[in-house]
Amino acid sequence: MAASELSAQLWKERELLELLLFKLEEEQLLLIAGKSRWISHATREVEQVMERMREAGLARTVEAAALAEQWGLAPDASLRELAAAAPDGIWSDIFGSHLAAMTELTGQIGEVRDTNERLLREAARSTQETLSGLAGSPADAGVYGAGGESRSGDTGARLFDTEA
């Protein structure tokens, strides 16, 4: 039955949404902890989940179109429309449940994504400020001490003991 197949596909998509939320929260923890070394790995994992979601979305569209045709709806009927048009009350509840859960997960994902973008912008700004502070004039270039340690250039006044 097409309704069962669509419901199974919606479960897969919900699991992917939960995995995406987890990966975004993982990325957020790395950003908060300042572990920029691992951000590229976390971002790659988010992109992999997004690719799987695109594939699942396509499969859902195919299943929804088949069910919509079976129920006498337009092939591009939304999940909300399918839930409203369900001939059996149980399918209306099931599809309504999927819709509510997916809407909630999507909202949470949006919030975490927005926070991550803000954290990334702040990290980039902080890095730029640090780099601009280091890139002073040649007169401010760092010098090395007698032990080989790095010291910042000192352009202040100096007192020399010429009698020694």
C-alpha atoms as an extended CHARMM CRD file, in Angstrom:
* protein
*
       164  EXT
         1         1  MET       CA              0.0000000000        0.0000000000        0.0000000000  PROA      1               0.0000000000
         2         2  ALA       CA              1.3490000000        3.4200000000       -0.9610000000  PROA      2               0.0000000000
         3         3  ALA       CA              0.4510000000        4.9720000000        2.4180000000  PROA      3               0.0000000000
         4         4  SER       CA              2.6620000000        2.4760000000        4.2750000000  PROA      4               0.0000000000
         5         5  GLU       CA              5.5370000000        3.1000000000        1.8950000000  PROA      5               0.0000000000
         6         6  LEU       CA              5.2260000000        6.8630000000        2.3030000000  PROA      6               0.0000000000
         7         7  SER       CA              5.1160000000        6.5290000000        6.0890000000  PROA      7               0.0000000000
         8         8  ALA       CA              8.2520000000        4.3660000000        6.0430000000  PROA      8               0.0000000000
         9         9  GLN       CA              9.9780000000        6.9670000000        3.8630000000  PROA      9               0.0000000000
        10        10  LEU       CA              8.9150000000        9.7340000000        6.2580000000  PROA      10              0.0000000000
        11        11  TRP       CA             10.4470000000        7.7950000000        9.1610000000  PROA      11              0.0000000000
        12        12  LYS       CA             13.7480000000        7.6140000000        7.2680000000  PROA      12              0.0000000000
        13        13  GLU       CA             13.5990000000       11.3350000000        6.6310000000  PROA      13              0.0000000000
        14        14  ARG       CA             12.8510000000       12.0660000000       10.2880000000  PROA      14              0.0000000000
        15        15  GLU       CA             15.8650000000        9.9840000000       11.3200000000  PROA      15              0.0000000000
        16        16  LEU       CA             18.0220000000       11.9710000000        8.9120000000  PROA      16              0.0000000000
        17        17  LEU       CA             16.6860000000       15.2310000000       10.3390000000  PROA      17              0.0000000000
        18        18  GLU       CA             17.6190000000       14.0440000000       13.8320000000  PROA      18              0.0000000000
        19        19  LEU       CA             21.0790000000       13.0560000000       12.5830000000  PROA      19              0.0000000000
        20        20  LEU       CA             21.4770000000       16.4800000000       10.9770000000  PROA      20              0.0000000000
        21        21  LEU       CA             20.4810000000       18.1780000000       14.2210000000  PROA      21              0.0000000000
        22        22  PHE       CA             23.0450000000       16.0510000000       16.0740000000  PROA      22              0.0000000000
        23        23  LYS       CA             25.8020000000       16.9090000000       13.5780000000  PROA      23              0.0000000000
        24        24  LEU       CA             25.0060000000       20.6130000000       13.7870000000  PROA      24              0.0000000000
        25        25  GLU       CA             25.0550000000       20.5080000000       17.5910000000  PROA      25              0.0000000000
        26        26  GLU       CA             28.3640000000       18.6520000000       17.4110000000  PROA      26              0.0000000000
        27        27  GLU       CA             29.7090000000       21.4040000000       15.1520000000  PROA      27              0.0000000000
        28        28  GLN       CA             28.4130000000       23.9990000000       17.6140000000  PROA      28              0.0000000000
        29        29  LEU       CA             30.2380000000       22.3480000000       20.5180000000  PROA      29              0.0000000000
        30        30  LEU       CA             33.4660000000       22.4440000000       18.5240000000  PROA      30              0.0000000000
        31        31  LEU       CA             32.9490000000       26.1230000000       17.7600000000  PROA      31              0.0000000000
        32        32  ILE       CA             32.2210000000       26.9670000000       21.3920000000  PROA      32              0.0000000000
        33        33  ALA       CA             35.2510000000       25.0030000000       22.5570000000  PROA      33              0.0000000000
        34        34  GLY       CA             37.4600000000       26.7650000000       20.0150000000  PROA      34              0.0000000000
        35        35  LYS       CA             38.4640000000       23.4720000000       18.3850000000  PROA      35              0.0000000000
        36        36  SER       CA             38.7170000000       24.9380000000       14.9010000000  PROA      36              0.0000000000
        37        37  ARG       CA             40.9480000000       22.0630000000       13.8370000000  PROA      37              0.0000000000
        38        38  TRP       CA             37.9030000000       19.7630000000       13.6050000000  PROA      38              0.0000000000
        39        39  ILE       CA             35.3940000000       22.1860000000       12.0790000000  PROA      39              0.0000000000
        40        40  SER       CA             36.1160000000       21.0490000000        8.5220000000  PROA      40              0.0000000000
        41        41  HSD       CA             35.4170000000       17.4390000000        9.5150000000  PROA      41              0.0000000000
        42        42  ALA       CA             32.1450000000       18.3930000000       11.2010000000  PROA      42              0.0000000000
        43        43  THR       CA             31.1150000000       20.4970000000        8.2150000000  PROA      43              0.0000000000
        44        44  ARG       CA             31.8530000000       17.6210000000        5.8550000000  PROA      44              0.0000000000
        45        45  GLU       CA             29.6640000000       15.3320000000        7.9940000000  PROA      45              0.0000000000
        46        46  VAL       CA             26.8230000000       17.8790000000        7.8660000000  PROA      46              0.0000000000
        47        47  GLU       CA             27.1700000000       18.0220000000        4.0750000000  PROA      47              0.0000000000
        48        48  GLN       CA             27.0350000000       14.2100000000        3.8620000000  PROA      48              0.0000000000
        49        49  VAL       CA             23.8030000000       14.1330000000        5.8640000000  PROA      49              0.0000000000
        50        50  MET       CA             22.3900000000       16.9000000000        3.6600000000  PROA      50              0.0000000000
        51        51  GLU       CA             23.1480000000       14.8150000000        0.5610000000  PROA      51              0.0000000000
        52        52  ARG       CA             21.3700000000       11.8210000000        2.0830000000  PROA      52              0.0000000000
        53        53  MET       CA             18.4330000000       14.1040000000        2.8860000000  PROA      53              0.0000000000
        54        54  ARG       CA             18.2110000000       15.2600000000       -0.7390000000  PROA      54              0.0000000000
        55        55  GLU       CA             18.0220000000       11.6280000000       -1.8400000000  PROA      55              0.0000000000
        56        56  ALA       CA             15.3910000000       10.8590000000        0.8120000000  PROA      56              0.0000000000
        57        57  GLY       CA             13.4150000000       13.9240000000       -0.2140000000  PROA      57              0.0000000000
        58        58  LEU       CA             13.3340000000       12.7140000000       -3.7970000000  PROA      58              0.0000000000
        59        59  ALA       CA             12.1520000000        9.2590000000       -2.6940000000  PROA      59              0.0000000000
        60        60  ARG       CA              9.4760000000       10.8920000000       -0.5030000000  PROA      60              0.0000000000
        61        61  THR       CA              8.2730000000       12.9800000000       -3.4440000000  PROA      61              0.0000000000
        62        62  VAL       CA              7.8810000000        9.8370000000       -5.5660000000  PROA      62              0.0000000000
        63        63  GLU       CA              5.9760000000        8.0070000000       -2.8040000000  PROA      63              0.0000000000
        64        64  ALA       CA              3.7750000000       11.0220000000       -2.0660000000  PROA      64              0.0000000000
        65        65  ALA       CA              2.9080000000       11.4370000000       -5.7600000000  PROA      65              0.0000000000
        66        66  ALA       CA              1.8910000000        7.7830000000       -5.9980000000  PROA      66              0.0000000000
        67        67  LEU       CA             -0.2840000000        8.0610000000       -2.8920000000  PROA      67              0.0000000000
        68        68  ALA       CA             -1.8020000000       11.3450000000       -4.0350000000  PROA      68              0.0000000000
        69        69  GLU       CA             -2.7940000000        9.7560000000       -7.3270000000  PROA      69              0.0000000000
        70        70  GLN       CA             -4.3040000000        6.7990000000       -5.4730000000  PROA      70              0.0000000000
        71        71  TRP       CA             -6.3410000000        9.1620000000       -3.2790000000  PROA      71              0.0000000000
        72        72  GLY       CA             -7.4030000000       11.3970000000       -6.1740000000  PROA      72              0.0000000000
        73        73  LEU       CA             -5.1860000000       14.3850000000       -5.3620000000  PROA      73              0.0000000000
        74        74  ALA       CA             -2.7390000000       16.3440000000       -7.4860000000  PROA      74              0.0000000000
        75        75  PRO       CA              0.6580000000       14.5930000000       -7.7630000000  PROA      75              0.0000000000
        76        76  ASP       CA              2.3610000000       17.5470000000       -6.0290000000  PROA      76              0.0000000000
        77        77  ALA       CA              0.0630000000       17.3900000000       -2.9820000000  PROA      77              0.0000000000
        78        78  SER       CA              1.8000000000       18.3750000000        0.2490000000  PROA      78              0.0000000000
        79        79  LEU       CA              1.9990000000       16.1620000000        3.3090000000  PROA      79              0.0000000000
        80        80  ARG       CA             -0.5750000000       18.4110000000        4.9800000000  PROA      80              0.0000000000
        81        81  GLU       CA             -2.9480000000       17.8960000000        2.0530000000  PROA      81              0.0000000000
        82        82  LEU       CA             -2.3790000000       14.1290000000        2.1470000000  PROA      82              0.0000000000
        83        83  ALA       CA             -3.1070000000       14.0340000000        5.8670000000  PROA      83              0.0000000000
        84        84  ALA       CA             -6.3060000000       16.0320000000        5.3650000000  PROA      84              0.0000000000
        85        85  ALA       CA             -7.4730000000       13.8480000000        2.4650000000  PROA      85              0.0000000000
        86        86  ALA       CA             -6.6920000000       10.4920000000        4.0840000000  PROA      86              0.0000000000
        87        87  PRO       CA             -9.7270000000        8.2490000000        3.6650000000  PROA      87              0.0000000000
        88        88  ASP       CA             -8.9580000000        6.3030000000        6.8270000000  PROA      88              0.0000000000
        89        89  GLY       CA             -8.6310000000        8.2950000000       10.0700000000  PROA      89              0.0000000000
        90        90  ILE       CA             -5.4830000000        6.4410000000       11.1290000000  PROA      90              0.0000000000
        91        91  TRP       CA             -3.4880000000        7.6760000000        8.1160000000  PROA      91              0.0000000000
        92        92  SER       CA             -4.5450000000       11.2310000000        8.8400000000  PROA      92              0.0000000000
        93        93  ASP       CA             -3.1420000000       10.8670000000       12.3630000000  PROA      93              0.0000000000
        94        94  ILE       CA              0.0660000000        9.1900000000       11.1840000000  PROA      94              0.0000000000
        95        95  PHE       CA              0.8110000000       11.7630000000        8.4910000000  PROA      95              0.0000000000
        96        96  GLY       CA             -0.1550000000       14.5960000000       10.8350000000  PROA      96              0.0000000000
        97        97  SER       CA              2.2810000000       13.1770000000       13.3830000000  PROA      97              0.0000000000
        98        98  HSD       CA              5.0680000000       13.0000000000       10.7990000000  PROA      98              0.0000000000
        99        99  LEU       CA              4.3460000000       16.5620000000        9.7410000000  PROA      99              0.0000000000
       100       100  ALA       CA              4.4140000000       17.8850000000       13.3110000000  PROA      100             0.0000000000
       101       101  ALA       CA              7.6580000000       16.0650000000       14.1570000000  PROA      101             0.0000000000
       102       102  MET       CA              9.3880000000       17.1620000000       10.9650000000  PROA      102             0.0000000000
       103       103  THR       CA              8.2530000000       20.7520000000       11.4520000000  PROA      103             0.0000000000
       104       104  GLU       CA              9.6370000000       20.7370000000       15.0090000000  PROA      104             0.0000000000
       105       105  LEU       CA             12.9590000000       19.2150000000       13.9230000000  PROA      105             0.0000000000
       106       106  THR       CA             13.2780000000       21.7020000000       11.0730000000  PROA      106             0.0000000000
       107       107  GLY       CA             12.7610000000       24.5820000000       13.4940000000  PROA      107             0.0000000000
       108       108  GLN       CA             15.4310000000       23.2390000000       15.8560000000  PROA      108             0.0000000000
       109       109  ILE       CA             17.8330000000       22.7300000000       12.9590000000  PROA      109             0.0000000000
       110       110  GLY       CA             17.2800000000       26.3280000000       11.8350000000  PROA      110             0.0000000000
       111       111  GLU       CA             18.0530000000       27.6610000000       15.3150000000  PROA      111             0.0000000000
       112       112  VAL       CA             21.2670000000       25.6480000000       15.6750000000  PROA      112             0.0000000000
       113       113  ARG       CA             22.3420000000       26.5390000000       12.1230000000  PROA      113             0.0000000000
       114       114  ASP       CA             21.8150000000       30.2530000000       12.8260000000  PROA      114             0.0000000000
       115       115  THR       CA             23.8120000000       30.0190000000       16.0670000000  PROA      115             0.0000000000
       116       116  ASN       CA             26.6280000000       28.1880000000       14.2690000000  PROA      116             0.0000000000
       117       117  GLU       CA             26.7550000000       30.8570000000       11.5740000000  PROA      117             0.0000000000
       118       118  ARG       CA             26.9700000000       33.5540000000       14.2450000000  PROA      118             0.0000000000
       119       119  LEU       CA             29.7640000000       31.6730000000       16.0290000000  PROA      119             0.0000000000
       120       120  LEU       CA             31.6570000000       31.2420000000       12.7570000000  PROA      120             0.0000000000
       121       121  ARG       CA             31.3550000000       34.9640000000       11.9620000000  PROA      121             0.0000000000
       122       122  GLU       CA             32.6160000000       35.8430000000       15.4530000000  PROA      122             0.0000000000
       123       123  ALA       CA             35.5470000000       33.4400000000       15.0970000000  PROA      123             0.0000000000
       124       124  ALA       CA             36.4380000000       34.8830000000       11.6930000000  PROA      124             0.0000000000
       125       125  ARG       CA             36.2440000000       38.4520000000       13.0260000000  PROA      125             0.0000000000
       126       126  SER       CA             38.3930000000       37.5330000000       16.0220000000  PROA      126             0.0000000000
       127       127  THR       CA             40.9630000000       35.9040000000       13.7480000000  PROA      127             0.0000000000
       128       128  GLN       CA             41.0490000000       38.9660000000       11.4910000000  PROA      128             0.0000000000
       129       129  GLU       CA             41.5220000000       41.2680000000       14.4760000000  PROA      129             0.0000000000
       130       130  THR       CA             44.3400000000       39.0930000000       15.7850000000  PROA      130             0.0000000000
       131       131  LEU       CA             46.0420000000       38.9870000000       12.4110000000  PROA      131             0.0000000000
       132       132  SER       CA             45.7070000000       42.7290000000       11.9060000000  PROA      132             0.0000000000
       133       133  GLY       CA             47.2420000000       43.2550000000       15.3500000000  PROA      133             0.0000000000
       134       134  LEU       CA             50.1870000000       41.1000000000       14.3700000000  PROA      134             0.0000000000
       135       135  ALA       CA             50.6770000000       42.7430000000       10.9810000000  PROA      135             0.0000000000
       136       136  GLY       CA             52.1380000000       46.0160000000       12.1570000000  PROA      136             0.0000000000
       137       137  SER       CA             54.7310000000       48.1440000000       10.4220000000  PROA      137             0.0000000000
       138       138  PRO       CA             58.2230000000       46.7210000000        9.7460000000  PROA      138             0.0000000000
       139       139  ALA       CA             59.5450000000       48.7510000000       12.6410000000  PROA      139             0.0000000000
       140       140  ASP       CA             57.2070000000       46.7770000000       14.8970000000  PROA      140             0.0000000000
       141       141  ALA       CA             58.4850000000       43.4350000000       13.6600000000  PROA      141             0.0000000000
       142       142  GLY       CA             59.3230000000       40.8880000000       16.3030000000  PROA      142             0.0000000000
       143       143  VAL       CA             62.8850000000       40.3700000000       17.5140000000  PROA      143             0.0000000000
       144       144  TYR       CA             64.6230000000       37.4860000000       19.1550000000  PROA      144             0.0000000000
       145       145  GLY       CA             66.1100000000       37.5320000000       22.6140000000  PROA      145             0.0000000000
       146       146  ALA       CA             69.5040000000       36.1440000000       23.6150000000  PROA      146             0.0000000000
       147       147  GLY       CA             67.8960000000       32.7510000000       24.3780000000  PROA      147             0.0000000000
       148       148  GLY       CA             66.2050000000       32.5510000000       20.9690000000  PROA      148             0.0000000000
       149       149  GLU       CA             62.7390000000       33.3620000000       22.3110000000  PROA      149             0.0000000000
       150       150  SER       CA             60.4840000000       35.5720000000       20.2290000000  PROA      150             0.0000000000
       151       151  ARG       CA             59.8280000000       39.0760000000       21.5250000000  PROA      151             0.0000000000
       152       152  SER       CA             57.7260000000       41.8050000000       20.0690000000  PROA      152             0.0000000000
       153       153  GLY       CA             59.5790000000       44.8220000000       18.7710000000  PROA      153             0.0000000000
       154       154  ASP       CA             59.9420000000       47.6230000000       21.2550000000  PROA      154             0.0000000000
       155       155  THR       CA             59.7430000000       51.0850000000       19.7760000000  PROA      155             0.0000000000
       156       156  GLY       CA             59.7630000000       52.8880000000       23.1370000000  PROA      156             0.0000000000
       157       157  ALA       CA             62.5790000000       55.0300000000       24.5260000000  PROA      157             0.0000000000
       158       158  ARG       CA             65.7950000000       53.2930000000       25.4860000000  PROA      158             0.0000000000
       159       159  LEU       CA             68.4130000000       54.2450000000       28.0040000000  PROA      159             0.0000000000
       160       160  PHE       CA             72.0000000000       53.2330000000       27.2640000000  PROA      160             0.0000000000
       161       161  ASP       CA             74.7320000000       53.2410000000       29.8680000000  PROA      161             0.0000000000
       162       162  THR       CA             77.6380000000       54.7120000000       27.9110000000  PROA      162             0.0000000000
       163       163  GLU       CA             80.0040000000       54.7870000000       30.8770000000  PROA      163             0.0000000000
       164       164  ALA       CA             80.2990000000       51.0550000000       31.2710000000  PROA      164             0.0000000000
